[in-house]
Every structure is written in structure tokens, then in C-alpha cells.
């Protein structure tokens, strides 16, 4: 079955009742072009101002071995930021659940199938790892750097406002984070809770203004990936750092968590980690 290549979300599984499939079906994957949401931010396809990935963890992956015995795993996917499409999360969930009653001969065969299907949907290769449920790579840790959440600030607006982003003359290199990120699904309106990390070298960001800005996503409706790109673009425009990394780690929903990151070219990627809320 062919993958969907829609221009809109009109036919996406999000917000609709959907039966869980009994057998493997790659056609369940629903692609969403990134370009439409990037254009309002001044991001041109083919000339991206950042590098990055969308890291997904899937905690509900199971299949049958050749003897009919269920096998379970946690999957880690890394979808490149320069892929033309993102993959709608509910379709991804339904697709993964289509393996539940499907016999696959080996873990490597599962990886091969996932890599093929996800690359077809994303338009670029997608890295796939299968981890055991007790794998040390899934150990819960904390975000590095200074947490902004203890600042005693007054907040009056809950939509993104880049005017809150101001800087001082001093050039610093620092890592800041907040657990107060919340945005909303653009289709269902459901809340998406997350934490955000900002690592940069450049004029010192005013911490109170930065926290107000991040809280401003509280009533904003957009996909996780585009919220991170919005934050990245606003910081680049208002603070003009030499180097910048923005990463959000969103809370798991439907057995999937999404952790996009975007960085200036040449900036080192974030260290792999998983937060307690994920």
C-alpha cells in the first residue's frame, strides 16, 4: 500500500477513531511535508539554517518470532531534520502496532523493515535501534545546565512573543533548561508537555525574558518539531549567538516520545538521555 503524501492534515489519523491493525501494514504511515510550517518562519527548504534530528522512542513495539512467541523491544528512531516530511505520530503508533500479530524471523529483519518503511515516509534514511526494555541506554537522567524554573516572574501572555528575548553585552557560553514547556497538538488541541534545553555561545540571554518566552508556547498549537524550530529561529534572530542548540524532550503519549533538536552547523549534537517524565 502506498504511503500518503498529503498537503494538509485533512486525512490524517489524528483526531479520528482508528481500529488497531491485526497485521503489518506500511501504508498506515502518514507523511506531513515540513515546508508548509517552515515557510512562515522564513526557513527555506534546501537552505536550512540548522542541522538536527527528531529522536523518537517507541515503547509499544512487539512482534511474533517464527514459533509464534511474542518479542518486545523499545525502538529508538532518528529522523533527520532535512527530510522533506515528518511522520504524523498517531499513524506511526498504528503502524508499529501492526507488527503485534506479525511473524518476523529476527530482530535484524524488524530493523530492516522499519528502516525501509520510515525512509519511504520521511523521504530520507531513518536510523533505527532496537533496545531491550532493561537496556542501560534507557536509564533516566537529568538535563544539564541551569534550570530557569525557580525564577519568580510574572507572566501575562501565553503565545510565543520574541520581544521577551533580550541580551546583555557580555558574551557567555552556557546551558539553560526549563521543564515548563507546553504546546498543543495542532489537530486535536491535546496538551503536549515537555522540557527544553538551550545551549549557546553568544551575548548573555536575559533569563527572566527567556523563561517568559518559553512559557509563551503554553497556548500555541504546533507539532513538536516545529515548536523547536520556532524557538531556534527566534533565538537566532534576537540574540544572534555564535553557536546554538535547542532541544525539546516531550512527554510520552500513545507509547511514543519525541525529542527534536536543532543546532547551528558544526555544533556538537546533544548527549543521548531520557527524562523521568518520558
N, C-alpha and C positions, 0 to 999 in steps of 0.2 A: 504494500500500500504506500502511496506517495506521501511525503511529508507536506504539511501545509506551508504555504508561503504567503500569508495574508499581508495586506497593507493596513488592516485595522484589527481591533480586538473583537469585532462583532461575532466571530465564530469560535472564539477561544473557549476552552472548557471552564475557565474561571467564572464563578458566579452561576454555574449551571449544575443541575443534578447530573451525575455521571455514574454509570454502573462500573464496578471494578471488573476488569477483563479476566477471563479464565485462562487465556493462552497468550503467549508472546505476540506483541503487535507493535512494530516500529512506527506504524502510521499514526499512533497516538501522540507522538511528539509534535508540538505546535510552535513554530518559529515566529518570532516577532522582530522585524527589522529595527536595528538600533537607530537608524538615521533620523527617523521622524522626531524622536525625543531629543536627539543631539542638536538638531538644527537650531532650535530656539536658544541654545547655549552658545552658539557660534562655533560649534565643533563640526569640522568638515571631514566626511569620510575620505580616507586616503591621505589625510594630513592630520592625523590625531596628535594633539599636544601632549599626550601621555602614553605610557605603557601600562600594562596591568593585566589582571585576570579576575574572573569571577570564580571563587572557590566554593564548591558545594560539598556538603556531606549528606549522604543518604543513609538513614538508619533503619530503613524498612526495605531491605533487599534480600530476597530468598529465591532459591530455585531448587529443582529436584536433580539428584545425581542419576546415573544410569540405572541404579537399583530402586529408584523412587524415593530415596531418603532426602528430606529437606536439608539444604545447606543455607546458612545465614552468613552475611558479611555486612560490614559498613563500607560504603563506597565513597571515595574522595575524587571529585572531578575538578579539573582546572580548565575553564573555558577562556580563551584569550580575548582580551578587550578589543582587539582589532578584527574579531569575527564579525561578519555583517549582521548576524542575528543573535539575539538572546533566545532562550528557550523558556516558554511560559511554565511556571512552577507546577501548576496542577496537572498539566499534560505530562510533565516529567514524572510526577508521582504515579499517575495512572500507567505510564509506560513501564516504570520499574516494577509495579505490582503485576504487570502482565507476565513476569517471569515466575510467579508464585507456583503455578502448576505446570511449568515447562521443564522438561528434562534437558540438561546441558551436560556434556561429557566431562568438563573440567573447569576450574577457576579461570584458566587462561582463555578458554573458549568464551566464557562470560565476558571477560575483559575485551576480547576481540569484537564481540557483538556490540558491546556498549560503545567502544571507540568508533566503530563504523557508523552506527546509527546517529550518535551525537554529533559526529563530524558532518554528516549529511544535513542535520537540522541546523547546526551553528554556521556552517559554511567554512569552517576551519577545523584543523585537528583539535580534539579534546583529550587531555591526559586523564587516564583512569587508573586508580589504585583500588584494590580490594584489601580491606583490613579486617582482622579478627575483632570480635566485639570486646576483647580484653587487650587489644593492641596498645602498647605504650604510647604510640603516636596519638592516641585519643585522650591522653591524660589532660585533665582540666588544669589550666594555669590562669595567670592574670595578665592584663595588658601592661606593657612597660610604660615608664614615664610618669608624669604628674597628673593626677586626677583633678578635674576642674569642678567637680560636683559639690564641693564644700563651700563654694563661693556664695555669699549671702547677697543675692541680687534680686532686683525687682524685674518682673517680666510682664509685658503687656501685649505682645503680639506673637502669634503662633503660626506665621507663614514666613518663608525664608526672606530675610532682609539683609542684603550685603552691606548696607550702611552701618551695621553694627561692627563690621570688621575694620579696625583701626590698628595702626602700628606705631611703635616708638623708633627713634633713630638707631638705638643700639642694635647691632647685628648679633644674633644668637643662633645656637644650634641646639634644639630641644625637642622633646617628645611629650605631647599632651594627649589626654584622653578624657572621654565622658561616657557615662552609661545612660544619659538622659535622651539619647536619640530615639525618636519615634516618628514614623511616617505612616502613610495609609495606602493600602492597595488601590491602584487607580481604577480597578474594575468593581471590586466588592465593597471597598471602603473599610475593610477589616484592618485593625491596627497591626503594624509591623514594629516590633520592639528591637532595639539594637544598641550596640556600643560603637563608638567611633574613635579612631586613633589618628592623630596628626603629627607627623614628624617632618621637621623643616630646618633649613638654614636660611636666615634672612632677617629683615627687620623684626624686632620682637613684637609678637601679637599681643594686643590688649586682651587679657584673659577674660574679664567680665564681658566684653563685647563679643568675644569668640563663643562663650557659653550661651549668651542670648541668641546669637546667630544659629547655633546648633539646635537649641530648643525651638527655634522658629520653624523647624520641619514638622512640628507636632500635628498640624492640621494639613500638611502638604500631601498630595496624592501623586505618587510616582513609584516606579519599580525601584527596588534596592539599588540596582546597578546605576540607574540614572541619578538617584539621590547622591551617590558618591561622586559622580562626575560633576554634578551641580556644585557640591562643596569644593571640589578641586578647582573648578573654573573660577568660582568667586574668590577663593584664596589667592589664586594666581593673579587675578585682576586687581584685587585690593591691596595685597601685601607684597606682591612681586618677589617671592623668595627665590634664592638661587637654586634650591632643591626642595622638593615637596613630595611627601607620601600621604595619601588619605586612604584609610581602610575602615570599613564598617563590618562588624560581625553581628549579623542579625540572629534573633532567637529562632529556634527551630519551629516550623509549622508544617503539619502534614508529613512529618518524618524527614523533612529537608531543612537544612540551614544554608544560608547564602552569605558569603563573606567577600564582597568585591573590594579590590584595591586598585588605585590609580596613582601613578608616580611620574615625575619628570624623567625623561630618558636618562639612563645611566645611574639612577638611584637604586640602591640595593632593595630587593623585594623584602616584604615583611617575613619574620620568622613564623613557621607553622605553629599554630596554637589553637586551643579551643577553650572557650569561657564556660563558666558554670551554668549560665542561662541557656547555652546552646545544647 
